[in-house]
């Protein structure tokens, strides 16, 4: 026995194929537990690790590979005379291939009701030790951690010598694998033990390379499980900007609730509505800004039928997102080759923190998942809003939350009439919204309006009233609140304070 390969895998995919190729090239196969059973069952000659070390697996398999004959065989430097002498003196043979993948901790803990003891038993100890040892000694050892590496390795194996370039690549992927594994465990225990975070731990695997980023000269990739939430049913691949707008559209629709539609352009609503059915919601949303809607992203709260598909086909839309498409609707919509049809597989709201890179690190915040409750609504004017106005004010407030600051929203009958977004001055946001309403022939008389933050002066509110707003919702909290309330009373409109601000940068 002059060279060995150690195989100990949870994922048995293609392991028989790999072991067969190794045996052809005179490797002795060392294997643990179920891996050994699988290989023996396939008729291969295998030495169990416990037989090789002369020490049994103990503690229900918790200890099986932590032995000097194993660690030494992996870590010995084959160009170091002292290491070779020690190896000979201790009957240690070189282990030149280590194929290990780890207990499925992530899969087990995806079940939110998993018992802590069950989770703990799925923390691999020996596996990471073997992988890291092999990766450290990659000058002499090839380390495999995923069945998708086997074919390339077998091709190299047929050349009788594994190239150093491949061993370097496999070592890098091994450290990436154990790093991801450890990070996931840390995040899980942080939550389970309710410990205060002591660092930002992000662990996302590269899953897709995009054509480019916001602009063609910028590279971009997707990391993590995005495609567990969305499935492209038709059309070319999503772009960086598509994905950013898509998420904004879906978050808004989920906030609005059943029978809702949101049309997004550059992360801002070009229109949104809730109605008795999706067709009406789409028609009402589109009225807000049909010019900006061209080439936009549209999301729906429920599945698309054939009638709605016919309406959608009248306008070029980059991406259409819904929880499903009827067969007839899909047939109609896929006629436009460049349009992406995306199926939403599960909700996205409030799933994670928000991160942004800054020089030297990150800034993090919780997702803006707060919602209004009745007790928070404070009517501050002499005139009280009607029940219908309160419904519209709530609706407008949700739109403002998903619109870039400074945002001003006009709505009527749970449909946007005008949106002013992303201006340095709140007064300018009002003026832009009013201008857009006039351009689109929409009457703002008796509309309800929302401002994402308080009015520092009455001027922007007075512009909204002049345009036709009869009820306004805003956070309050300005040193000039009394002045603003007084101006609202003079104009005989109703106003609600929420006590909550929704800046979005």
LINKADA-V222378 format. One line per field, one symbol per residue. ss: DSSP state (~ for helix, > for strand, _ for the rest). A space follows every 10 residues. Layout:
# LINKADA-V222378
ss: ???
This chain:
# LINKADA-V222378
ss: ___>>>>>__ ____~~~~~~ ~~~~___>>> >_~~~~~~~~ ~_____>>~~ ~~~____>__ __>____~~~ ~~~~~_____ ~~~~~~~~~_ ____>>>>>> ____~~~~~_ _____~~~~~ ~____~~~~~ ~~~~~~____ _>>>__~~~~ ~~~~~~~___ ___~~~~~~~ ~~~~~~~~~~ ~~~~~~~~~~ ~~________ _____>>>>_ __________ >>>__~~~_> >>>>_____~ ~~~~~~~~~~ ~~~~~~___> >>>>>__>>> >>>>___~~~ ~~~~~~~~_~ ~~~___>>>> ___>_~~~~~ ~~______>> >>__>_~~~~ ~~~______> >>>>______ ___>>>>>__ >>>>>_____ ___~~~_>>_ ______~~~~ ~~~~~~~~~~ ~______>>> >___>>>>>> _____~~~~~ ~~~~~~~~~_ ______>>>> >_______~~ ~~~~~~~_>> >>>>______ ~~~~~~~~~~ ___>>>>___ _____
